[in-house]
Amino acid sequence: MLFWILVATLTAAVAAVLLLPLLRAPAGGVAPQSHDAEVYRDQLDELKRDETNGVISGADAALARAEVARRLLAATDAIKAAGPVAPASRSNRLAQLAIILVLPAIGLGLYLRTGHPDVPDAPLAARLANPGDDMNILIARAERHLVDNPQDGAGWDVLAPIYYRGGRLEEAAAAYENAARLLGATPARLGGYAESLIALSGGIVTNEAQAALRKSLTIEPDDPRASFYLALAMKQEGKTPEALAAFGEIVRTSPAGAPWLPLVNEHIASLGGKTAQGAGQALPGHPSGEDIAAASEMSAGDRTAMIEGMVGSLAEKLKQDPKNFEGWMRIIRSYAVLGRTDMATAAVKQSLAAFPAGGKEGQQLLALAGELGLEADGDVK
């Protein structure tokens, strides 16, 4: 009830303000020349005072008086010629009055049709305090927190991927950079920062993105995302042999069935054609371009069987050449991808027999086991 009282009061006040000038229409108008005549009469009076006070000589006063008098006569003649000014027509006033009254009625009708005055208010502060499942409110709440606490690295770490998925690339890059600065650089943060910069530049791997990716590789040398984008940068810069070698290295070190391999093979094919495909086929346990094309038409079971066959072929080669360090790295990852945890653990132990834990290769094998959550003689889990 109070709402409608306020609406009626405001409508009446606005209507009164708009109607008042119309209701005060003059009975007769005044010609604009009459104002000019008043000015000229004032000028004649002022000339008379100046002449009396000696401000102006008699001759100059006479000349000025003649000019002002001429203008006064012209204005008087114009007033007579124009005649009385007709007041505003009654029909025009009624039309204006009708518009002013009709418009509020139309607005009120539209509000009654589309508005919901019975809905309780939802102030922003209350919604931010209780966001529920509204992602936009959750983001706004986190942003407000970071305005007050810009050194909260965890907040930036949470917002960065959300910004990236939402297409807010500049904010994503800034959030990843802040998270890496405050919490420490990791492949995930550096890679996210680089991908944001690459997306901002329309797919070009910029120098700044390359620097972040190289730093990521110093932390995790087997990071396929960083290796891929650096290889792509070489391709974009026209360094075909270097790019082909870099893409080939990704293929060589990736586990069978890795989801990024089809894309890598596309780039290899575009750079070297049959030569690139042949190099891929020469790698034991790695699917060639034809294998990938065939796998895309297989059922899930047939595809798994094909991958297992490749892994089995690699396992046979490792029996013949147990000093193939890269083969051990690949087969351990492959078993983990296939969910064969027991076989992956056994492969770790067999590889450590060929490459003791005290050596460089052994340390890399232990690190891989730790990454995959595998046991390795109790050293890593």
Secondary structure by P-SEA (a helix, b strand, c coil): caaaaaaaaaaaaaaaaaaccccccccbbbbaaaaaaaaaaaaaaaaaaaaaaccccaaaaaaaaaaaaaaaaaaaaaaaaacccccccaaaaaaaaaaaaaaaaaaaaaaaaccccccccccaaaaaacccccaaaaaaaaaaaaaacccaaaaaaaaaaaaaaacaaaaaaaaaaaaaaaccccaaaaaaaaaaaaaaacccccaaaaaaaaaaaaaccccaaaaaaaaaaaaaacaaaaaaaaaaaaaaaccccccaaaaaaaaaaaccaaaaaaaaaaccccccaaaaaaaaaccaaaaaaaaaaaaaaaaaaaaacccaaaaaaaaaaaaaaacaaaaaaaaaaaaaaacccccaaaaaaaaaaaaaccccccccc
